[in-house]
């Protein structure tokens, strides 16, 4: 406990001592994220799922209760820092939710993400998700957790009036990917806020061209 308190105190004092540099770094990175969302097909992949890498020959210091001595005990160590991507997709410029997903839209807005709704029916080139595999993997806080696999298809999609549009050119763009890419371990599909069945097209869409060069442009500054 004392070690944790000391660590947290050090983080806070270091942050205070370098406040100006940290503010500049955070502002710069936020701007970079916004820029990434503005440019389509710019070789900016997002990691949706990954597998922790096992590091060989690792030990952990432990106290032997019988002898009272500290010993190096061999352990199986899996590093999240060195994790290897298992599913990667190009960052979209926009995510669109069909009407009826008000709960999800509000959750995203409450986390600082901005959106607008389409004032009329619009047909747009988008990427859709069709569920190809689904497994129930347990419960968390009374919610059924699921693990899904999807097939992404490019098609012309007719979006009804009231569809929710989230541009990825905003500082919280990574949160959009975490929440809306179905295979993400923390997605609203994985947590069953968006129901899914094998063969179903999900009410979540990706838009991978410049929205300012599409039918969406006229609604973006409303």
Secondary structure as UniProt FT lines:
FT   HELIX           2..17
FT   HELIX           19..38
FT   TURN            40..41
FT   STRAND          45..64
FT   TURN            65..68
FT   STRAND          69..90
FT   STRAND          94..97
FT   TURN            99..100
FT   HELIX           102..110
FT   TURN            111..112
FT   STRAND          116..117
FT   STRAND          122..140
FT   TURN            141..142
FT   STRAND          143..159
FT   TURN            161..162
FT   STRAND          164..167
FT   TURN            171..172
FT   HELIX           173..180
FT   TURN            182..183
FT   TURN            185..186
FT   TURN            188..192
FT   TURN            198..199
FT   STRAND          201..207
FT   HELIX           211..213
FT   TURN            215..216
FT   HELIX           217..219
FT   TURN            220..221
//
